[in-house]
Amino acid sequence: MDLNTARQQAQDLREQLAYHNYRYHVLDSPVISDAEYDALMDALRAIEAAFPELVTADSPTRRVGAAPAEAFTKVTHPAPILSLDKATSAEELHAWQTRIAKLLPEDTPPLAYVVEPKFDGLTVVLHYTGGQLTLGATRGDGQIGEDVTTNLRTIRSLPLRIPLSADGPHPPANLVVRGEALMLLKDFEALNERLTEAGEAPFANPRNAAAGSLRQLDSRITAQRPLSFFAYAIVGADLVSAPATQQETIAALKAYGFPVAEDVIRRFETLAEVVAYCQEMTARRNSLPYEADGLVIKIDDLTVQQALGIVGGRPRGAVAFKFPPQEATTLLRDVEFSVGRTGVITPTALLDPVPIAGVTVSRASLHNFDFIAERDIRLGDRVLVHRAGDVIPYVVGPIADIRTGAEQPITPPVTCPSCGEPVAHTAGEVAYFCLNSACPAQRGEKLLYFAHVLDIVGLGSSTAAQLVQQGNIVDPGDLYSLSRSELLALEGFAGKKADNLLEAIAASKERPLPRLLAALGIRGVGNTVAETLVAAFPTLDALANASEAALAAIPGLGPVRAASIRAWFERPGNRELLHKLKAAGVRLEAETQATPPEVGPLSGLSFVITGTLSQPRDDIAAWITSLGGAVGASVTKKTNYLVTGADPGGTKFNKAQQLGIAMLDEAGLRQLAQDLSA
């Protein structure tokens, strides 16, 4: 390669790396895998090694990370927060050991090593003054980060003061700790489930969830996200006797009260033991409670680490062993639409088969249609696919630079892929869904939900599946025409069991109308909303014939929910369900006409509840109503307060922010009632 060719290739690589660095560190939205990024960086390093005159001050090889986002105050770190060189094999680990051995005096004692997880989260730097957390910052470019102290304070595993116990070691006057903010896999899955049920877009992966949560300008949102923290280094400290080894550092951090990754951290006397452990952890990487893309191997003796110095912005005394990539690129051939238990329609990518982490992947999640639009994913695209452990493979995004022009947009279906009914979508919401109660894809789960809400004891998942599979049930209304002989034909049923179930079905006819209404599975209608609807329309016929305008006029209901309810009652299949209920003699009227709420300290005030509180929402709503307040189902301009618990629904929370509506936690709600009672 001549100098001019090398100069052009180096410039092209720098531009690509700068773009992907920005996507990863600033936007938290990478479009290539770590392995592909590393390959680009290795290519640039090779050119610069062959042609040193081409090295520039702004080369990615001279930098540690990316510039911080402009929305936060910039913070200069007390020492560079460096990244590490990498190794992907035993041979590369031995080569690292050989390089550093040449730099050490001959009388240096044999080296020991500490191995730690290489977390796939967000690096943060914490400052403690007199034992109290005074500053927390992101890594940024390694020299300058972002002040996210308020958000970090919301992480429950992160100590606000050290030590945590009175008998802990006395903290230094100043202590700077490096660690990782991340989201445990179980918390990530639970968060995405809540977001999906609320009709909101889920996060693509735990790292994006952690980074997006930590970079919220409103720390109240961060407080509702299940972030965790692990510490692994002391950047600086005013200590008379500082730790001499990395093992002592981990022990000191633990003693101060910081979480450390004890499930992975090990100390070894030889590199051979380190290599064996790397192989072991590669095999069980997916058993970890968090995502890790490798292991960090550090020389245990901190004096030796310091003496080895830094080269190319990376310390010589540590190296990152990278696990084999769990991402790959392949062709997106088609999209399949499936219907979930709540009627939400989910897109799945059909791919050219590609091996990822030991498994051949031919299908991957596309999350939802907003995700497809935001990432501009098209049929015929070459896409990046990620798979980790038992997590369903998902498409990260397209490789747009290699498009041919033949790629086609992906559009949501107009009709349900299961039953053919028109698909519903409310402006401003993420989900597209089928409203048909008789939709084959939803029958089993809708039947189970109906039985659960109406306390039909004896109708479990196995029975529901058999009833649907054998054609006994099209919708929950068919329960009331089941015969004893049909039940006896099911596997596991005898006379007594069949009689008990028939008795439970008969008893469910007398449940109060609000419970029946909630059992129908109308999107957005739970127990609280059902009570509100029955107070306005005391018969199911009246509600079924209510106009959208009349529904929207109900305090706290709102136009979006009103449109959803109206659309449900207009479906022929749902009308047929109501006909079956009426023919079976199910109670379709309120027992008594709803009485207006009592006059009390909360009279004239309207509340909406979101998130998980110390009691069921219905109990909180009943308490508010008993004090004269009104409880709405959605946030409107007439809402006075949004009562928030843990993990509040984003739609209500964001709408309340937009409208400037006051927010209360549970303690604040009770204090308000107490103040107004005085």
N, C-alpha and C positions, 0 to 999 in steps of 0.2 A: 504494500500500500504506500503510495507516495504522499507527500506532505499535504498537498491540496485536497486529495481524496479524504485523508484523515481529518483535516480541518472541517470539511463539510459534514462528515459522519459524526464527528464530535458535537458539532452545533446541533444537528438533528436530534442526537441522543439527549443533549441538555434540554432542548425544548420539550421533548416527550416526557422526560423525568420531571421537569418543572410542572408540567400539566398534571401528571399523575400524583405528584407530591401534593399539589393544591387540592386535588379531588380527595385524597386520603386524609390529609391533616387538617384542612380548613373546612371542606364541605362534608367530610365524613361520608363520602359517596364514591368509593373506588370503582373503576370499571375494568381493572385488570387484577390478576391474583398477585400475591406477594412474590411468588416464584417468578412470574413474568417481569415484575418490577425489578427484582434482584438481577435478572438476566440483562436487562437494559443497563443497570448500574455497573455490572461486571464488564460489559462491552465498553462503556465509557472509560472505566479505570484502565482497561487494557490499552486503549488508544493513548491515554495520557501517560501511561508508563512507557510506551514506545516513543512518544513524541512529547517530552516534558515541556517544550516550548508552547504547546497548545493548552496547557493548564491555565484557567482563568479564575479570577477571584470569586466569580459568582457561580462556579461550577458546582453541581450537586454533590460532587465528591468532597468539596470543601465545607459543605454544610452538614448540620446535624439533623434538621427537620424542615419545617415550613414556618412562614411568618404567621403570627397570631391573628385571629379575626379582629376586626376594628371595633367591634361592639363593646369590648371589655377594656378596662384599664390595663396598660402594659406594665409588666413587672420584670425587673432585671434579676436574674438568679444570682446567688452569691458565688456559685461556681458553675462551670458548664455542665449541663445535663446531657451527657453523651449517649450516643447509640453504640452498638457493638458490631464488630466483624462477625461473620457467620461461618458455620461449618455444617455440612450436610452428611458427613460420613466419618467413619473411624479414621480413615486416612487423613482427612482434613484436620481432625482433632490432634492427631500425632504430629502433623506438620506445624500446627499452632504451637504445640509444646516444644518442638525442635527450634522454632524461631525464637521463642522467649528464652530458652536455655542458653542460647548463644550470647544473650545480652546480660546474663547474670554472672557474678563472680564464681570462680570454680569452687570456692569453699561454701557456696550457698547450700543449706541443708535441703534434703529432698522435699519437693513441693507437695502440699496437700491441697485438696480442691473442695469447694462447696458448690453443690448443684441446686438450682432453684427453678421454679416454673417461669417460662417466658409468657407472661400474661398477654392476652389479646384484649386489652382495654385501653384506658387513657392514662398516661403518666401524669402524676401530680406531685407538686413540691409543697410541703407543709412547713410553716414557720411557727415555732413555739417560743414564747417569751415568758420567762418565769413559770413555765409549765402550762401556759394557756395558749390555745390556738389563736394566732393573730393574723395570719395570712396563709392563703392557699392559692396556688397558681398552677396552670397547665404548663406543660413542657414547652410549647411553642416551637421556636427554632433552636432550642437548647441554650440560648443566651437570654432570650426575652420570651416570657409567657404571658398568660392572661390571668387577671385577678378574679378567681371564682370562689372566694372565701365563703360568701353567703350560701352558695350552693353546696359546697363541701360540708358545711356545718349540718346539712340535712341528712348526711349519711350516718346511719345509726352505729355502724361498726367503727366509725372513725372517732377517736377520743377528742373531746373538746378541751380537756385538761388532763395532764399527766402528772404523776401516775394515777391509774384508775383507783387504786386502793391505798389506804393510809400507810400500809406497811411496805409500799413499793419504794424503789430507789428514789433518792432526791433528784429532781430534774435539774439539768443545767440551766443557767440564766438564759441561754439561747440555744435552740436546737432546730436544725433543719433536716427534715426527713423526706426521703423519696419513696413513692409507692405507686400503686395502680388503683384507679377507680374502675370498677367493672360491674357487670350484672351476672349473677349466678344463673345457670341454665334454667333451673326450675322457676326462678323469678321472672326470667325473660319469657318463658313459655306462658306463665300465668298472666303477665302483662299483656302479651299479644292476644291471648284469649279474651281478656276483658275489652281490649280495644276493638277486636272483631265483633264481639257481641254488641258493642255500642255503635257499630256501623262505622268505625274509624279505621284508618290505615294502620296496619301493624308495622313494626320495625323489621328491617330485612335481616338483621343479625344482632347478637348481644353487644358487639362493639359499637355499632351505630346507635343502639338504644342507650348505652352508657354515655357516649359522647354527646348525643342529642339532648339527653337529660341534664348533663352537667353544664351544657352551654346555654341553658335557658336564662333569659334575662329576668324572668319572674321566678324567684326561688321557691315560690309556693308550688309551682308545677314540679320542680325538682324534688320537693319534699314528698310528692306522691309517687315517685318512681323508686323501685326497689334496688337502689345502688348499694354496692359493697366496696370495701377497701382492704388492700393488703400492703403492708410496709416491707421494704427489703434493703434499704440503704440509709446511712446517715451522711448527709451532704456536708454538714458542718455542725460544730458544737463547742461550747465553752466548757470543756471537761478537763479536770486535772488528770484523770486517768481514763483516756479514751480506749475503746475496744481495740485490741491489737490484731484481731482476726475477723473474718467475715462471720464465722460461727459465733463469736462473741457479740458481734453487731446484731445478729438475729436474736440472740438471747437477751440483749439489752432492750431491743425494741419490744420484744414480748413482755419483758419486765415492766416497761413503761406503760403497757396496756394496748400496744398496737397489734392488730391481727397480722399474723404471719402464716405462710403456707406450709404448715407443719406436715401436711399430708404428702408433700413432695420433697421438701428440702432435706438433703443428705450431705454428709461430709465423707470424703474418701481419701485414702492415703496414696493411691496410685491412679494413673490415668486409665489403666486397664479396667479398674473398677468403675470409673466414670463412663467409659465406653459401654460396658455391660449394662449399666443403669440407663443410659440413653436408649439402648435397644429395648430394654424392659419397658420404659415409659412410652416409647413409640407404639408398642403393642397395646398399652392400656391407656392411651391418651384420652380416649372417649369415655373413660370411667370417671374422669375428673369432674367436679361440680361446676367448673367454669371452662371457658374456651382458652386454650393455650396452644400457641403455634410452635412451641419448642421448649428448650431448656437453656438456662444461663449457667455457664460454668465459670467460676471465679477462683483465682488463686486465693487460698484461705488467708495467707499472711498479708495484711494490708500494707505493711512496709515494703514488701516485695512488689505488690501491685503498684504502689506509688513510684518506686524506683524504675519500673519498666516504662513509665511514661505513656505518651499518647502519640499516635501516628495517624495522619489523615482524619483527625477528628474522632478517633476511636481509641479507647484504652487498650494497651497490649495485654493487660493482666486479666482479661475476661473475654469470653467468646460465647456467641449464641449458637447452640446446636438446633438447627431447624428441622422440625418434623417434615416428612414428605407432604407435599401440598395436597389439600383436600378440595382443590378447585381445578377446573379445567375448562377449556373452551370447546364448543361443539355447535352444530347447526340446529336451529329451531325450525322444525318441519311444519308443525301444526299446533293448534290449541284445542284442548278438550274442556268442555264446561260441565261441571258437576253441581248437584244441588245438595246442600247440607241440611241438617236436621231442623234448622230454623228457617229454611227456604232461601238462604243466601247462596247465590250462584258464584262458584269459585273457578277461576281459569287455571288450567294445568298445561304446561308446555310439553309437547311431544318432541323428543330430541333424537338426533343421531346418537346411538349408544356410545357412551364414553366411560372409560374406567376412572373412578375417583375413590381414593382411599380404600382400594381393594374390592370395590363393588362396581358393577356395570350399571350406569345410570341412563335411563331412556325417558324418564318422566321427572319433571321438577315443578315446584310451585311457582306461580307468577303472582302470588299474594292477592291482588285485586286489580280492578280496572284503573283506579287512580295511579297505582304503582306502574302499570304498563304505560300509561300516558306520561307520567313524570319522567320515566327512564327512556321513553320513546322506543319501546321494544316492538319489533315488527316480525311478521312471518318471513322466514328466509334469512334472518339475521344470524351472524355468528355471535353466540352469547357466552358469558362467563357464568359457570354453574358451580355452586358451593355445596359440599356435603360434609357433615361432621357427626360421627357416631350414629345414633338413632334418629337424629333430627332429619326431617323430610328435606331432600335436596331442593334448593331453590335457585332461581335465576337471579344473578346479581345485576346484570345489565348487558347491553349490546356492545359489541366492538364496532362502533360506528365508522371508524376510519377506513374499514375495508368493505363498505357497502358497494354493491354493484348498480343499484338503482332499481333492481327487480323486487326488492323487499316490499311487503304489503302491510298496511296498518292492521292492528288487531282491534276489532270492534265488539262491544258487548252483544250478547244474543238478544233478539227481539222477543223470542218466545222461550219458555222453559224447556230445556233439553229433555226433561223427564215426562212432563204431561202436555206440553204444547200450549199451555196458557200464556197470555201476554206477560212479559216481564215488567215488574214495577221498579221505578227508581225515583227517589226524591231528590230534587236539586239541593246541592250542598252536602249530601251524604255520600259515603263511599260505596255502600252495598247496592247491588242489583239483586232482586229477590223475587221468588214465586210466592203468591198469596193463596194459592189453591190448597185447601185443607185435604183434598183427595189426591194430591200429587203423590205418585208411587214412591218417589225418592224420600218423601217425608213421612210416610204413613206410620212406620214403626215408632219413630221418635215422638211424633205428635200424639200417638195413642198413649205412650208411656207418660208424657207430660200431662195429658188430660186425666189419666188415672191418678197421678201423683197429686195434682191440685185438688181433685175431688175425693181423695182418700179412698180409692177403690183398692182395698187390700186384696192381695193375691194375684194382681195383674203385674207381673214383672217382665223383664226384658225377654226372657225365653218364651213366655206365653204370648207376648205382643208379637214377637217375630213369627211364631207359628201361625197366629191368627191372620197376619198379613200375607205370609207366604201361601197359605191354603185358600186365600181369597175370601175369608170370612169377614174381613174388615176393609172397607174402602176409606172411611173416615170415622172419627170417634162416635158418631151417631149410630153406627152399626152395632155398637156394644149392646144397645138396648133391645136388639132383636136376636141376640145370640140364644141358641137353644141348648138344653142340657146335653143332647146327643152330639152337637157340634163340639162342645167342650170335652166330652168323653173320648172323642176321636183324636184329641191332641195327646202327644207324648207326655207321660208323667201325670195324667189326670185320672182320678178315680171318682166314685160317686160323691164322697164327702167334699173333696176339693172343688168339684164342679158346683156343688150346691152352695158352698161358701162364697165362691166368686160371684155366682148369680145373685146372692143376697147382697153382696157389697155393691154390685152394679145397681140393683134396685134402690138401695139406700142412697146412692149418689144423686138420685132424681130430686131429693129434697134439699140439696145443698143451696145456700143463699145465692141469689142471682149474681152478685159480684164475683163469687168464686167460680160459678159457671162461666162467666164472661172472661175471667182471667185464664180459665182452662182451655179456652178455644185457641189460644196461641196467636192472637192478633198481635202483629208486630207493634211493640211499644205499649201494650196493655198488660200491666201486672196488677197486683192486688190494689195498690193505691189508686191507679188510674181507673180501674174497674169500679171502685167505690165512687169516684168522682162522676163517672159516666152514669151510674145507676141513680145517683142523687139528682141528676138532670133528666134522665129518661128511665122511669121506674119499671118499664117492661122491655123485653128484648125486641119485640116488634117495633116499639117506638124508636129504639136506638137504631135498629136496622133500617128504618125509613127516614132517619134524621138527615138533613142536608149537611153538606160540608161546612156551610156558613154557620149553621146552628151548632155544630160540634166545635168549631173554632171559637165560638162565643163563650164556651164554658171557661171560666177563670182557670188559668194555668195550663190549659190543654195545648193551645197554639195551633197555627195553621198546618205545620208539617205533620203532626200527629193526627190532626183532624183528617187530612187528606189520606193518610195511611188507613185509618179506620173506615172511612167512606169507601175506599178502594176494596177493602176486604169484604164488606157487605155486598158489593156489586158483583162479585164473582159468582157465576152460576153454581159452581161446586159448593161454595160456602152457603149459598141460599138453600141448597139441597140438604146440607148438614142441619141447618136450622129447622127445616121441615121434618127431618127425622126426629130431632129432639122434641118438637111439639107433639108429633104423633105418639111418641113414647111416654108422654105425660111428665116430662122433665119440668121442674119449676122454672118458669120464664118471666115471673113477676117478682118485684121486691116484696118482702113480707109486710113492711109498713112503709108509708111514704116517708122519705128522708126528712129529718127535721133540721132546721137551720142550726149552725154551730152556736154554742153558748157564747154569751158576752163574757169576755175575759180580758186579761192584760194584752193579749196578742190580737184583739179584735181590730179589723181593718188592715191587717198586715198579710201579705201573701208570701209564702215560702216555697222553695223547690229544694229537694234533697238529692244529693249525689254522693257516691262513694260508700265505703263500709264504715258503719258506726258501731257503738258498743251494743246496740240493740237492733233488731230488724227495722228496716225503714218504715214498715207499716206501723210499728209501735211508736216510733218517733212522730210519724204523721198523726197518729191518733192522739198523742199527747199535745201536739200543736193545736189540733182541732178542738180538744177539750178546753183549751185556753182561749178559744175564739178565733184563732188564726186559720187561714186557708192554705191548703197544700196543693200546689200545681204540679203537673207532670213535666212541663218544659218551661224554660226561661223565656219570659216576654218582658216588654217594657213595663208591665204592671207588677212584675215580681219585685218585692222589697228586699228579700234576702235569699242567698244561695247557701244552704247548710251543707258543708263539705266534710266527708270522712276520708278514710284512706282510699287511694286510687280512684279519684272522682272521674266520672265520664267526661271526656274532653269536650264533647259538644256543648254540654251545659256549662262547663267551666269557661270555655272560650266565649260563649255567647254572653255570659255574665260579665266577663272582662270587657267585651265590646260595648256593652250597654252601661258600664260603670256601676253595676249592681253590687251592693255590699255582700261580703262573704263572712260566714261565721263557722267556726268549728262547733262541735257538740257542746263544749264548755261555754263558748260564747253565746250559743242559743239559750242555754239555761240561765246564764247571767242576764241576758236581755229580758227574759220573762221575769226574772227576779227584780230587775231594775224597774220594769214597767208596772210591777205589782206594788211597788212602794208608794 
